[in-house]
Amino acid sequence: MTYISKFKTAETDLFFQAILSLQDDEECYRLFEDVCTINELHAISQRFYIAKLLFEGKTYQEIEEITKASTATISRINKCCRYGADGYRLTVDRLK
C-alpha cells in the first residue's frame, strides 16, 4: 500500500528529493542551516528526540526533565506517534 500525503505538492516533492540527495551529516547541516532558522531546526530536532524517548517508554515527566519541552509539545508528539502517518516510528526504528 502506497502512502498518500495530505500535504503533497510539487514544491514539497522537490524539497524531499533534495533531502534524499544529501550524503552525510555535513551536507544535512549545510542545507538545514540555510533552510531553517536556528529555532526551527531546534524545534524539529527536539520533536524527533521526544518521539524517540516516547518510543523508549519514557514518561512525560522524564521527557520534560530531559528535553525541557512543555507537556503540550510532548502531548502533541505523542498524538503523532499514536495516530499520525508513522513517520516517527519508521525513522526511529531505522536508527536502532
N, CA, C and O atoms as a Tinker XYZ file with bonds, in Angstrom:
   384  protein
     1  N      0.826000   -1.178000    0.000000    73     2
     2  CA     0.000000    0.000000    0.000000    64     1     3
     3  C      0.878000    1.252000    0.000000    63     2     4     5
     4  O      1.786000    1.368000    0.823000    81     3
     5  N      0.623000    2.161000   -0.887000    73     3     6
     6  CA     1.378000    3.389000   -1.001000    64     5     7
     7  C      0.740000    4.479000   -0.147000    63     6     8     9
     8  O     -0.481000    4.636000   -0.126000    81     7
     9  N      1.576000    5.219000    0.547000    73     7    10
    10  CA     1.091000    6.304000    1.390000    64     9    11
    11  C      0.862000    7.549000    0.543000    63    10    12    13
    12  O      1.733000    7.940000   -0.235000    81    11
    13  N     -0.283000    8.160000    0.687000    73    11    14
    14  CA    -0.613000    9.413000    0.001000    64    13    15
    15  C     -0.736000   10.515000    1.059000    63    14    16    17
    16  O     -1.630000   10.474000    1.904000    81    15
    17  N      0.155000   11.482000    1.007000    73    15    18
    18  CA     0.149000   12.569000    1.983000    64    17    19
    19  C     -0.922000   13.597000    1.657000    63    18    20    21
    20  O     -1.225000   13.861000    0.493000    81    19
    21  N     -1.487000   14.168000    2.710000    73    19    22
    22  CA    -2.444000   15.269000    2.558000    64    21    23
    23  C     -1.712000   16.565000    2.196000    63    22    24    25
    24  O     -2.346000   17.535000    1.781000    81    23
    25  N     -0.419000   16.589000    2.346000    73    23    26
    26  CA     0.369000   17.806000    2.148000    64    25    27
    27  C      1.194000   17.788000    0.865000    63    26    28    29
    28  O      2.034000   18.666000    0.667000    81    27
    29  N      0.978000   16.826000    0.009000    73    27    30
    30  CA     1.787000   16.641000   -1.193000    64    29    31
    31  C      1.622000   17.806000   -2.166000    63    30    32    33
    32  O      0.510000   18.156000   -2.561000    81    31
    33  N      2.757000   18.396000   -2.542000    73    31    34
    34  CA     2.796000   19.419000   -3.575000    64    33    35
    35  C      4.072000   19.219000   -4.384000    63    34    36    37
    36  O      4.971000   18.490000   -3.964000    81    35
    37  N      4.149000   19.857000   -5.524000    73    35    38
    38  CA     5.369000   19.776000   -6.337000    64    37    39
    39  C      6.560000   20.367000   -5.583000    63    38    40    41
    40  O      7.672000   19.844000   -5.658000    81    39
    41  N      6.318000   21.458000   -4.859000    73    39    42
    42  CA     7.396000   22.091000   -4.089000    64    41    43
    43  C      7.903000   21.171000   -2.977000    63    42    44    45
    44  O      9.108000   21.071000   -2.747000    81    43
    45  N      6.983000   20.507000   -2.296000    73    43    46
    46  CA     7.374000   19.587000   -1.238000    64    45    47
    47  C      8.129000   18.400000   -1.820000    63    46    48    49
    48  O      9.135000   17.968000   -1.258000    81    47
    49  N      7.655000   17.876000   -2.933000    73    47    50
    50  CA     8.366000   16.774000   -3.603000    64    49    51
    51  C      9.805000   17.179000   -3.930000    63    50    52    53
    52  O     10.736000   16.409000   -3.696000    81    51
    53  N      9.987000   18.383000   -4.470000    73    51    54
    54  CA    11.324000   18.865000   -4.816000    64    53    55
    55  C     12.201000   18.963000   -3.575000    63    54    56    57
    56  O     13.361000   18.551000   -3.595000    81    55
    57  N     11.647000   19.508000   -2.492000    73    55    58
    58  CA    12.410000   19.638000   -1.251000    64    57    59
    59  C     12.804000   18.270000   -0.705000    63    58    60    61
    60  O     13.944000   18.080000   -0.282000    81    59
    61  N     11.881000   17.320000   -0.707000    73    59    62
    62  CA    12.194000   15.986000   -0.205000    64    61    63
    63  C     13.236000   15.291000   -1.081000    63    62    64    65
    64  O     14.088000   14.567000   -0.566000    81    63
    65  N     13.178000   15.500000   -2.382000    73    63    66
    66  CA    14.205000   14.939000   -3.263000    64    65    67
    67  C     15.575000   15.542000   -2.930000    63    66    68    69
    68  O     16.592000   14.849000   -2.966000    81    67
    69  N     15.588000   16.833000   -2.606000    73    67    70
    70  CA    16.844000   17.469000   -2.193000    64    69    71
    71  C     17.376000   16.833000   -0.913000    63    70    72    73
    72  O     18.571000   16.559000   -0.801000    81    71
    73  N     16.493000   16.600000    0.047000    73    71    74
    74  CA    16.909000   15.959000    1.299000    64    73    75
    75  C     17.450000   14.553000    1.024000    63    74    76    77
    76  O     18.483000   14.161000    1.567000    81    75
    77  N     16.758000   13.816000    0.196000    73    75    78
    78  CA    17.201000   12.454000   -0.115000    64    77    79
    79  C     18.540000   12.422000   -0.859000    63    78    80    81
    80  O     19.219000   11.395000   -0.865000    81    79
    81  N     18.918000   13.535000   -1.484000    73    79    82
    82  CA    20.197000   13.587000   -2.204000    64    81    83
    83  C     21.385000   13.824000   -1.278000    63    82    84    85
    84  O     22.531000   13.632000   -1.687000    81    83
    85  N     21.132000   14.236000   -0.042000    73    83    86
    86  CA    22.216000   14.518000    0.895000    64    85    87
    87  C     22.956000   13.232000    1.243000    63    86    88    89
    88  O     22.349000   12.172000    1.398000    81    87
    89  N     24.275000   13.343000    1.364000    73    87    90
    90  CA    25.088000   12.138000    1.531000    64    89    91
    91  C     25.679000   11.947000    2.920000    63    90    92    93
    92  O     26.125000   10.847000    3.245000    81    91
    93  N     25.696000   12.977000    3.740000    73    91    94
    94  CA    26.264000   12.807000    5.080000    64    93    95
    95  C     25.770000   13.917000    6.004000    63    94    96    97
    96  O     25.036000   14.811000    5.583000    81    95
    97  N     26.184000   13.845000    7.269000    73    95    98
    98  CA    25.747000   14.829000    8.271000    64    97    99
    99  C     26.130000   16.251000    7.878000    63    98   100   101
   100  O     25.338000   17.178000    8.046000    81    99
   101  N     27.337000   16.424000    7.356000    73    99   102
   102  CA    27.784000   17.764000    6.983000    64   101   103
   103  C     26.855000   18.376000    5.941000    63   102   104   105
   104  O     26.494000   19.548000    6.051000    81   103
   105  N     26.464000   17.604000    4.937000    73   103   106
   106  CA    25.550000   18.115000    3.922000    64   105   107
   107  C     24.181000   18.438000    4.522000    63   106   108   109
   108  O     23.539000   19.406000    4.115000    81   107
   109  N     23.732000   17.634000    5.485000    73   107   110
   110  CA    22.472000   17.936000    6.172000    64   109   111
   111  C     22.568000   19.263000    6.916000    63   110   112   113
   112  O     21.671000   20.100000    6.817000    81   111
   113  N     23.648000   19.453000    7.657000    73   111   114
   114  CA    23.827000   20.714000    8.365000    64   113   115
   115  C     23.838000   21.891000    7.391000    63   114   116   117
   116  O     23.215000   22.920000    7.651000    81   115
   117  N     24.541000   21.740000    6.276000    73   115   118
   118  CA    24.627000   22.836000    5.304000    64   117   119
   119  C     23.243000   23.220000    4.786000    63   118   120   121
   120  O     22.902000   24.402000    4.749000    81   119
   121  N     22.448000   22.237000    4.388000    73   119   122
   122  CA    21.125000   22.538000    3.850000    64   121   123
   123  C     20.208000   23.104000    4.925000    63   122   124   125
   124  O     19.584000   24.146000    4.726000    81   123
   125  N     20.125000   22.428000    6.052000    73   123   126
   126  CA    19.169000   22.843000    7.079000    64   125   127
   127  C     19.548000   24.166000    7.740000    63   126   128   129
   128  O     18.665000   24.889000    8.201000    81   127
   129  N     20.829000   24.499000    7.797000    73   127   130
   130  CA    21.217000   25.817000    8.302000    64   129   131
   131  C     20.785000   26.918000    7.336000    63   130   132   133
   132  O     20.511000   28.041000    7.758000    81   131
   133  N     20.723000   26.605000    6.051000    73   131   134
   134  CA    20.242000   27.578000    5.068000    64   133   135
   135  C     18.718000   27.645000    5.035000    63   134   136   137
   136  O     18.151000   28.724000    4.868000    81   135
   137  N     18.058000   26.518000    5.191000    73   135   138
   138  CA    16.605000   26.441000    5.046000    64   137   139
   139  C     15.873000   26.881000    6.306000    63   138   140   141
   140  O     14.844000   27.551000    6.223000    81   139
   141  N     16.390000   26.512000    7.463000    73   139   142
   142  CA    15.690000   26.749000    8.732000    64   141   143
   143  C     16.362000   27.845000    9.546000    63   142   144   145
   144  O     17.561000   28.095000    9.421000    81   143
   145  N     15.561000   28.488000   10.377000    73   143   146
   146  CA    16.149000   29.347000   11.401000    64   145   147
   147  C     16.711000   28.432000   12.491000    63   146   148   149
   148  O     16.411000   27.239000   12.533000    81   147
   149  N     17.513000   29.000000   13.354000    73   147   150
   150  CA    18.057000   28.219000   14.470000    64   149   151
   151  C     16.920000   27.645000   15.308000    63   150   152   153
   152  O     16.971000   26.482000   15.707000    81   151
   153  N     15.897000   28.448000   15.577000    73   151   154
   154  CA    14.772000   27.986000   16.388000    64   153   155
   155  C     13.978000   26.884000   15.687000    63   154   156   157
   156  O     13.533000   25.939000   16.339000    81   155
   157  N     13.795000   26.991000   14.373000    73   155   158
   158  CA    13.081000   25.947000   13.634000    64   157   159
   159  C     13.843000   24.625000   13.678000    63   158   160   161
   160  O     13.252000   23.568000   13.899000    81   159
   161  N     15.147000   24.688000   13.468000    73   159   162
   162  CA    15.951000   23.466000   13.492000    64   161   163
   163  C     15.952000   22.856000   14.890000    63   162   164   165
   164  O     15.874000   21.636000   15.038000    81   163
   165  N     16.040000   23.694000   15.907000    73   163   166
   166  CA    15.978000   23.208000   17.286000    64   165   167
   167  C     14.629000   22.531000   17.546000    63   166   168   169
   168  O     14.583000   21.453000   18.139000    81   167
   169  N     13.531000   23.156000   17.106000    73   167   170
   170  CA    12.197000   22.605000   17.342000    64   169   171
   171  C     12.007000   21.269000   16.632000    63   170   172   173
   172  O     11.467000   20.330000   17.216000    81   171
   173  N     12.441000   21.177000   15.390000    73   171   174
   174  CA    12.319000   19.924000   14.629000    64   173   175
   175  C     13.135000   18.821000   15.305000    63   174   176   177
   176  O     12.659000   17.699000   15.480000    81   175
   177  N     14.354000   19.154000   15.677000    73   175   178
   178  CA    15.234000   18.170000   16.327000    64   177   179
   179  C     14.663000   17.721000   17.665000    63   178   180   181
   180  O     14.697000   16.537000   18.000000    81   179
   181  N     14.141000   18.675000   18.423000    73   179   182
   182  CA    13.556000   18.351000   19.723000    64   181   183
   183  C     12.347000   17.435000   19.558000    63   182   184   185
   184  O     12.188000   16.485000   20.324000    81   183
   185  N     11.497000   17.706000   18.574000    73   183   186
   186  CA    10.321000   16.864000   18.338000    64   185   187
   187  C     10.734000   15.428000   18.037000    63   186   188   189
   188  O     10.136000   14.484000   18.553000    81   187
   189  N     11.750000   15.266000   17.206000    73   187   190
   190  CA    12.204000   13.922000   16.875000    64   189   191
   191  C     12.755000   13.220000   18.116000    63   190   192   193
   192  O     12.477000   12.042000   18.340000    81   191
   193  N     13.529000   13.936000   18.914000    73   191   194
   194  CA    14.095000   13.353000   20.133000    64   193   195
   195  C     12.991000   12.956000   21.111000    63   194   196   197
   196  O     13.068000   11.904000   21.746000    81   195
   197  N     11.967000   13.798000   21.231000    73   195   198
   198  CA    10.830000   13.469000   22.093000    64   197   199
   199  C     10.159000   12.189000   21.610000    63   198   200   201
   200  O      9.822000   11.328000   22.422000    81   199
   201  N      9.960000   12.050000   20.305000    73   199   202
   202  CA     9.352000   10.828000   19.765000    64   201   203
   203  C     10.205000    9.614000   20.125000    63   202   204   205
   204  O      9.673000    8.582000   20.534000    81   203
   205  N     11.505000    9.730000   19.977000    73   203   206
   206  CA    12.409000    8.627000   20.332000    64   205   207
   207  C     12.234000    8.247000   21.797000    63   206   208   209
   208  O     12.146000    7.064000   22.128000    81   207
   209  N     12.185000    9.246000   22.675000    73   207   210
   210  CA    12.024000    8.980000   24.108000    64   209   211
   211  C     10.669000    8.354000   24.413000    63   210   212   213
   212  O     10.574000    7.473000   25.267000    81   211
   213  N      9.622000    8.798000   23.726000    73   211   214
   214  CA     8.298000    8.188000   23.908000    64   213   215
   215  C      8.317000    6.715000   23.506000    63   214   216   217
   216  O      7.765000    5.872000   24.213000    81   215
   217  N      8.944000    6.405000   22.386000    73   215   218
   218  CA     9.030000    5.011000   21.945000    64   217   219
   219  C      9.866000    4.164000   22.896000    63   218   220   221
   220  O      9.689000    2.947000   22.966000    81   219
   221  N     10.779000    4.802000   23.629000    73   219   222
   222  CA    11.573000    4.094000   24.638000    64   221   223
   223  C     10.795000    3.890000   25.935000    63   222   224   225
   224  O     11.281000    3.231000   26.854000    81   223
   225  N      9.591000    4.450000   26.011000    73   223   226
   226  CA     8.748000    4.264000   27.189000    64   225   227
   227  C      8.933000    5.291000   28.285000    63   226   228   229
   228  O      8.452000    5.097000   29.401000    81   227
   229  N      9.624000    6.384000   27.986000    73   227   230
   230  CA     9.814000    7.432000   28.989000    64   229   231
   231  C      8.476000    8.116000   29.288000    63   230   232   233
   232  O      7.606000    8.207000   28.422000    81   231
   233  N      8.329000    8.588000   30.515000    73   231   234
   234  CA     7.120000    9.302000   30.911000    64   233   235
   235  C      7.220000   10.762000   30.475000    63   234   236   237
   236  O      8.300000   11.256000   30.150000    81   235
   237  N      6.074000   11.442000   30.474000    73   235   238
   238  CA     6.068000   12.869000   30.146000    64   237   239
   239  C      7.018000   13.624000   31.082000    63   238   240   241
   240  O      7.777000   14.483000   30.635000    81   239
   241  N      6.975000   13.308000   32.360000    73   239   242
   242  CA     7.822000   13.999000   33.331000    64   241   243
   243  C      9.303000   13.772000   33.022000    63   242   244   245
   244  O     10.097000   14.712000   33.071000    81   243
   245  N      9.673000   12.546000   32.709000    73   243   246
   246  CA    11.070000   12.265000   32.363000    64   245   247
   247  C     11.483000   13.031000   31.114000    63   246   248   249
   248  O     12.571000   13.604000   31.057000    81   247
   249  N     10.604000   13.034000   30.113000    73   247   250
   250  CA    10.916000   13.725000   28.865000    64   249   251
   251  C     11.031000   15.227000   29.093000    63   250   252   253
   252  O     11.909000   15.881000   28.530000    81   251
   253  N     10.147000   15.769000   29.915000    73   251   254
   254  CA    10.187000   17.196000   30.239000    64   253   255
   255  C     11.516000   17.551000   30.910000    63   254   256   257
   256  O     12.120000   18.577000   30.599000    81   255
   257  N     11.963000   16.700000   31.829000    73   255   258
   258  CA    13.237000   16.942000   32.517000    64   257   259
   259  C     14.423000   16.846000   31.559000    63   258   260   261
   260  O     15.355000   17.647000   31.638000    81   259
   261  N     14.386000   15.878000   30.668000    73   259   262
   262  CA    15.490000   15.660000   29.733000    64   261   263
   263  C     15.557000   16.754000   28.674000    63   262   264   265
   264  O     16.633000   17.276000   28.382000    81   263
   265  N     14.408000   17.101000   28.101000    73   263   266
   266  CA    14.384000   17.984000   26.929000    64   265   267
   267  C     14.018000   19.430000   27.236000    63   266   268   269
   268  O     14.267000   20.318000   26.421000    81   267
   269  N     13.431000   19.675000   28.402000    73   267   270
   270  CA    12.902000   20.995000   28.779000    64   269   271
   271  C     11.721000   21.405000   27.899000    63   270   272   273
   272  O     11.356000   22.580000   27.863000    81   271
   273  N     11.126000   20.452000   27.197000    73   271   274
   274  CA     9.945000   20.725000   26.379000    64   273   275
   275  C      8.714000   20.803000   27.268000    63   274   276   277
   276  O      8.666000   20.201000   28.340000    81   275
   277  N      7.726000   21.548000   26.810000    73   275   278
   278  CA     6.476000   21.652000   27.560000    64   277   279
   279  C      5.687000   20.352000   27.433000    63   278   280   281
   280  O      5.881000   19.582000   26.493000    81   279
   281  N      4.806000   20.126000   28.382000    73   279   282
   282  CA     3.958000   18.935000   28.292000    64   281   283
   283  C      3.027000   19.035000   27.084000    63   282   284   285
   284  O      2.629000   18.011000   26.529000    81   283
   285  N      2.674000   20.256000   26.671000    73   283   286
   286  CA     1.847000   20.430000   25.473000    64   285   287
   287  C      2.586000   19.932000   24.229000    63   286   288   289
   288  O      1.986000   19.284000   23.372000    81   287
   289  N      3.875000   20.230000   24.127000    73   287   290
   290  CA     4.680000   19.752000   22.996000    64   289   291
   291  C      4.807000   18.232000   23.050000    63   290   292   293
   292  O      4.654000   17.556000   22.033000    81   291
   293  N      5.083000   17.707000   24.220000    73   291   294
   294  CA     5.220000   16.256000   24.370000    64   293   295
   295  C      3.908000   15.573000   23.998000    63   294   296   297
   296  O      3.912000   14.546000   23.320000    81   295
   297  N      2.805000   16.132000   24.432000    73   295   298
   298  CA     1.488000   15.571000   24.121000    64   297   299
   299  C      1.224000   15.585000   22.616000    63   298   300   301
   300  O      0.692000   14.621000   22.065000    81   299
   301  N      1.594000   16.669000   21.963000    73   299   302
   302  CA     1.393000   16.764000   20.515000    64   301   303
   303  C      2.204000   15.698000   19.783000    63   302   304   305
   304  O      1.704000   15.062000   18.855000    81   303
   305  N      3.445000   15.505000   20.198000    73   303   306
   306  CA     4.293000   14.491000   19.567000    64   305   307
   307  C      3.743000   13.101000   19.855000    63   306   308   309
   308  O      3.753000   12.236000   18.979000    81   307
   309  N      3.268000   12.881000   21.069000    73   307   310
   310  CA     2.679000   11.589000   21.421000    64   309   311
   311  C      1.468000   11.286000   20.537000    63   310   312   313
   312  O      1.278000   10.152000   20.098000    81   311
   313  N      0.658000   12.304000   20.282000    73   311   314
   314  CA    -0.501000   12.133000   19.404000    64   313   315
   315  C     -0.046000   11.723000   17.999000    63   314   316   317
   316  O     -0.635000   10.830000   17.390000    81   315
   317  N      0.991000   12.369000   17.497000    73   315   318
   318  CA     1.527000   11.995000   16.179000    64   317   319
   319  C      2.070000   10.565000   16.183000    63   318   320   321
   320  O      1.879000    9.820000   15.222000    81   319
   321  N      2.740000   10.190000   17.257000    73   319   322
   322  CA     3.292000    8.836000   17.353000    64   321   323
   323  C      2.190000    7.780000   17.368000    63   322   324   325
   324  O      2.362000    6.686000   16.830000    81   323
   325  N      1.071000    8.110000   17.979000    73   323   326
   326  CA    -0.027000    7.145000   18.096000    64   325   327
   327  C     -0.955000    7.138000   16.886000    63   326   328   329
   328  O     -1.407000    6.076000   16.457000    81   327
   329  N     -1.243000    8.322000   16.330000    73   327   330
   330  CA    -2.297000    8.427000   15.319000    64   329   331
   331  C     -1.835000    9.056000   14.011000    63   330   332   333
   332  O     -2.648000    9.271000   13.112000    81   331
   333  N     -0.559000    9.351000   13.891000    73   331   334
   334  CA    -0.055000   10.038000   12.706000    64   333   335
   335  C      0.264000    9.095000   11.555000    63   334   336   337
   336  O     -0.294000    8.003000   11.454000    81   335
   337  N      1.151000    9.526000   10.709000    73   335   338
   338  CA     1.496000    8.800000    9.484000    64   337   339
   339  C      2.601000    7.773000    9.684000    63   338   340   341
   340  O      3.081000    7.199000    8.706000    81   339
   341  N      3.018000    7.523000   10.925000    73   339   342
   342  CA     4.067000    6.555000   11.284000    64   341   343
   343  C      5.473000    6.968000   10.838000    63   342   344   345
   344  O      6.376000    6.134000   10.779000    81   343
   345  N      5.655000    8.245000   10.527000    73   343   346
   346  CA     6.979000    8.724000   10.137000    64   345   347
   347  C      7.989000    8.673000   11.266000    63   346   348   349
   348  O      9.144000    8.301000   11.063000    81   347
   349  N      7.542000    9.053000   12.468000    73   347   350
   350  CA     8.449000    8.962000   13.614000    64   349   351
   351  C      8.855000    7.510000   13.844000    63   350   352   353
   352  O     10.042000    7.220000   13.995000    81   351
   353  N      7.895000    6.601000   13.872000    73   351   354
   354  CA     8.179000    5.186000   14.127000    64   353   355
   355  C      9.146000    4.633000   13.072000    63   354   356   357
   356  O     10.117000    3.953000   13.404000    81   355
   357  N      8.870000    4.929000   11.820000    73   355   358
   358  CA     9.704000    4.438000   10.717000    64   357   359
   359  C     11.155000    4.858000   10.891000    63   358   360   361
   360  O     12.067000    4.038000   10.788000    81   359
   361  N     11.361000    6.144000   11.156000    73   359   362
   362  CA    12.742000    6.644000   11.226000    64   361   363
   363  C     13.428000    6.281000   12.537000    63   362   364   365
   364  O     14.622000    5.979000   12.532000    81   363
   365  N     12.719000    6.301000   13.651000    73   363   366
   366  CA    13.322000    5.895000   14.925000    64   365   367
   367  C     13.739000    4.419000   14.842000    63   366   368   369
   368  O     14.828000    4.058000   15.287000    81   367
   369  N     12.888000    3.580000   14.282000    73   367   370
   370  CA    13.228000    2.158000   14.143000    64   369   371
   371  C     14.447000    1.957000   13.251000    63   370   372   373
   372  O     15.268000    1.080000   13.518000    81   371
   373  N     14.573000    2.740000   12.219000    73   371   374
   374  CA    15.726000    2.598000   11.313000    64   373   375
   375  C     17.031000    3.017000   11.960000    63   374   376   377
   376  O     18.100000    2.577000   11.537000    81   375
   377  N     16.961000    3.852000   12.970000    73   375   378
   378  CA    18.186000    4.301000   13.638000    64   377   379
   379  C     18.663000    3.326000   14.708000    63   378   380   381
   380  O     19.740000    3.517000   15.272000    81   379
   381  N     17.898000    2.301000   14.996000    73   379   382
   382  CA    18.281000    1.335000   16.031000    64   381   383
   383  C     19.430000    0.468000   15.555000    63   382   384
   384  O     19.891000   -0.405000   16.291000    81   383
